[in-house]
């Protein structure tokens, strides 16, 4: 989970049995978007974010054909916690 994802999303996913690691728990709170995406890929995790900048980073990697584990994006204002879960 990216640092800007609401705790309720993380908690809801965990309650449903999903294996979730937050950037904070991983000590990656201060990483730049590109480094955070690299870290998620290194760990074999898809990165859930609500950050438009991180979404742009993922799109640029796709355009370059650069490998990464994946990104799930949900707009902060248009998607509810329940829909994220």
C-alpha positions as CSV (number, residue, x, y, z in Angstrom):
1,X,0.0,0.0,0.0
2,X,1.2,3.5,-0.9
3,X,1.5,5.9,2.0
4,X,-1.6,7.9,1.0
5,X,-4.1,5.0,1.1
6,X,-6.6,5.2,4.0
7,X,-6.1,2.8,6.9
8,X,-9.7,1.6,6.5
9,X,-8.8,0.1,3.1
10,X,-5.8,-1.8,4.5
11,X,-7.8,-3.0,7.5
12,X,-10.7,-4.1,5.4
13,X,-8.5,-6.1,3.0
14,X,-6.7,-7.8,5.9
15,X,-10.0,-8.7,7.5
16,X,-10.9,-10.5,4.3
17,X,-7.6,-12.4,4.3
18,X,-5.5,-10.4,1.8
19,X,-1.8,-10.2,2.4
20,X,-1.1,-6.5,2.7
21,X,2.1,-4.6,3.4
22,X,2.0,-0.8,3.8
23,X,4.9,1.4,2.8
24,X,5.0,2.5,6.5
25,X,5.4,-1.0,7.8
26,X,8.1,-1.7,5.2
27,X,10.1,1.4,6.2
28,X,9.5,2.8,2.7
29,X,7.4,5.8,3.8
30,X,9.8,8.4,2.4
31,X,10.6,6.7,-0.9
32,X,10.0,8.5,-4.1
33,X,7.3,7.1,-6.3
34,X,9.8,5.3,-8.7
35,X,11.7,3.8,-5.8
36,X,8.4,2.7,-4.1
37,X,7.3,1.0,-7.3
38,X,10.8,-0.7,-7.5
39,X,10.4,-1.9,-3.9
40,X,7.0,-3.4,-4.5
41,X,8.3,-5.2,-7.6
42,X,11.3,-6.5,-5.6
43,X,8.9,-7.9,-3.0
44,X,6.5,-9.3,-5.7
45,X,3.6,-7.1,-4.6
46,X,1.2,-5.2,-6.7
47,X,1.2,-1.6,-5.4
48,X,-2.2,-0.1,-4.5
49,X,-2.2,3.7,-4.7
50,X,-4.5,6.7,-4.8
51,X,-1.6,9.0,-6.0
52,X,-1.9,10.4,-9.5
53,X,1.9,10.9,-9.7
54,X,2.5,7.2,-9.0
55,X,0.0,6.3,-11.7
56,X,2.0,8.4,-14.2
57,X,5.2,6.6,-13.2
58,X,3.6,3.3,-13.9
59,X,2.2,4.5,-17.2
60,X,5.7,5.8,-18.2
61,X,7.2,2.4,-17.4
62,X,4.5,0.7,-19.5
63,X,5.4,2.9,-22.4
64,X,9.1,2.1,-22.0
65,X,8.4,-1.6,-21.7
66,X,9.9,-1.6,-18.2
67,X,8.9,-4.5,-16.0
68,X,7.1,-3.9,-12.7
69,X,4.8,-5.9,-10.5
70,X,1.7,-3.8,-11.2
71,X,-0.3,-0.9,-9.9
72,X,-3.9,-0.7,-8.7
73,X,-5.2,2.8,-8.7
74,X,-8.3,4.2,-7.1
75,X,-9.1,7.9,-7.3
76,X,-9.3,9.5,-3.8
77,X,-12.5,11.3,-4.3
78,X,-14.4,9.1,-6.7
79,X,-14.0,5.6,-5.1
80,X,-15.3,4.7,-1.7
81,X,-13.4,2.6,0.9
82,X,-15.9,-0.2,0.3
83,X,-15.2,-0.2,-3.4
84,X,-11.5,-0.3,-2.8
85,X,-11.8,-3.3,-0.6
